[in-house]
Amino acid sequence: MTSHIALIDLLVIIVYMAAVLGVGLYQARKIKSSGDYYAGGRKFNKFYLMMHALGTATHTDEPLSVIGGSYEKGIAGIWYTYLFLPLTPIFWLLAPYIRRTRFITTADFFRYRFDNSLAVLYAVVGVLKMSVAIGLGLKSVATLYSAISGGSPQSEVWIILLMTLVFVIYGFAGGLRATVITESIQGPLIIVASLLLLPFGIYKLGGFHVLHETLPASRFSLAVGGYEFAPRWIVAASLTALIGWVAQPGIVASVGSGKTELEGRVGYTYGAMIKRVCAIGWAFTGIILAALAMGHLLPADQVASLKVREHAFGIAIQQFFPHGIIGLVCAAIFSSQMATLSAQMVNASALASRNLFKSIIKPDADDRQVLIFGRVVGIFLVSLGVVLALMLAKVADALTMLLQFSAIMGVVVWGGVFWKRANSRGAWAAVVVLFTIWSLFGPVGGFVRKGVGGPAWLGEYAAAEYMFELTVRYLPAGMITLIVVSLLTPPPNPKQVRDLRLLLTTPVGQEQKLIDADVPIIYAGSTQPSPLEAKHPHLVHWGGALVAAIVCAIVLGILLALVSIGR
């Protein structure tokens, strides 16, 4: 396959990435403390948090999975990202509580509610998860570039190394602030690039009617047979995503770094909503490619390359867009992914520096030492991610594995918030049971059986399409274990339970109430309340969720309307 990257495309990519790098490095001068580095001082406005949510949520692996899944299965491939669509109004309801915790990392929750051992466990798990996420992001972009340029496996290695160098430089220097500011530049380009796929693709094909004339009706159904994207798969994936959402290592930074609670609500909810709109372009790209292939309108080498469905996105870019725009789209995708990777590096270093270095290695470390350690360890964790990127075989399976793994710690978070009797022993027992069952029947067991052999049940549900079967085995077992062990062992410290409840019920701007009640505040940052929420809290809370649900319905309606055009 010959290269499809022209000189003008390379120039656009180089100039754009250099500009983004410069903007990111400029933000380093504003970093004065670890709070600035890890939480941006909690001073971001709605636009910045919307772009941050869009940027960190729109990993390149998701367009790869949605476009590839839609190419193989039809429009139902959109469920790789639309499994979050029903959850979007719930994000509006949950966002203020994450902001009210005043935590810097999710590990702070486990220390605050349970004990230090669970915080250390979460920090280790979270650091490893972020390293896997970094590897997944690097691998997905390298796969995309290879498909666009027709490059060899060696070119993927060079892309991985080059991207790593760029995002480490500005992430190391500017932390979360540099990440969010660069995402505010890249966000609009992500939207434009995603939505341009649809009109350019339809023009290339010859109209919507050609889609329906070429492809069977089943390709336009949101529900398909088999396992992957079947209703029970969608339910299991959505449930797993919701349980794991509160336990993501980066969720405190994504939702809790705004000036007020309203910033977190609007930023995360509508940043995620924009992504759902972008996904329409991704899904149609997949079925347009399928129609082009079935109509013999693609070169034979590209049709052969599409046997690996992760190549679909790259082939679409080179087929749909003229040179120059190809470079701009690639630049937007690459730099957006680098901002995401930078955020993951910052989040991982926060976990390692605050919850491992300061908690275990050097409890008397000052803020400057914590910040230095975090920056250095971030580079190490990225190096681990690079190694994983060179080992990952299939992007979709790795994405599904991350969803399932997050839910393990999510069970403990939900239990600790809603059940006063939950204690650290019950939490530990739940994690052990969850991880054991998930490992034996899921991806770890599959890896072991493939490598050294084993019984038929080992890794039986390792593949992404068996998410439902795996979910109904490990999640209920973990919940039951948490309840039983907590009831059979001494209750938790009443003050810890009380302090967490006071945090969650005390709005931003009322920190004095927490001080008077002797409730520890880890990092308050900006303490200005939102006037709208202060005057109309119930209207903002429930009315905002209703509006978000209506917008979700409109987005789904747009998708269904587009699917029906040309029938």
GIQUI-V312048 format. One record per run of one state. SS is the DSSP state (alpha for helix, beta for strand, coil for the rest). FROM is the first residue (numbers start at 1). TO is the last residue. If there is no record, write none. Layout:
SS/FROM/TO + SS/FROM/TO
This chain:
coil/1/6 + alpha/7/30 + coil/31/33 + alpha/34/42 + coil/43/43 + beta/44/44 + coil/45/45 + alpha/46/57 + coil/58/59 + alpha/60/73 + coil/74/74 + alpha/75/82 + coil/83/84 + alpha/85/100 + coil/101/106 + alpha/107/113 + coil/114/115 + alpha/116/149 + coil/150/152 + alpha/153/205 + coil/206/207 + alpha/208/214 + coil/215/216 + alpha/217/220 + coil/221/230 + alpha/231/245 + coil/246/250 + alpha/251/256 + coil/257/257 + beta/258/258 + coil/259/260 + alpha/261/294 + coil/295/299 + alpha/300/305 + coil/306/308 + alpha/309/320 + coil/321/324 + alpha/325/361 + coil/362/366 + alpha/367/389 + coil/390/394 + alpha/395/418 + coil/419/423 + alpha/424/441 + coil/442/442 + alpha/443/452 + coil/453/463 + alpha/464/488 + coil/489/493 + alpha/494/505 + coil/506/510 + alpha/511/516 + coil/517/530 + alpha/531/535 + coil/536/536 + alpha/537/564 + coil/565/567
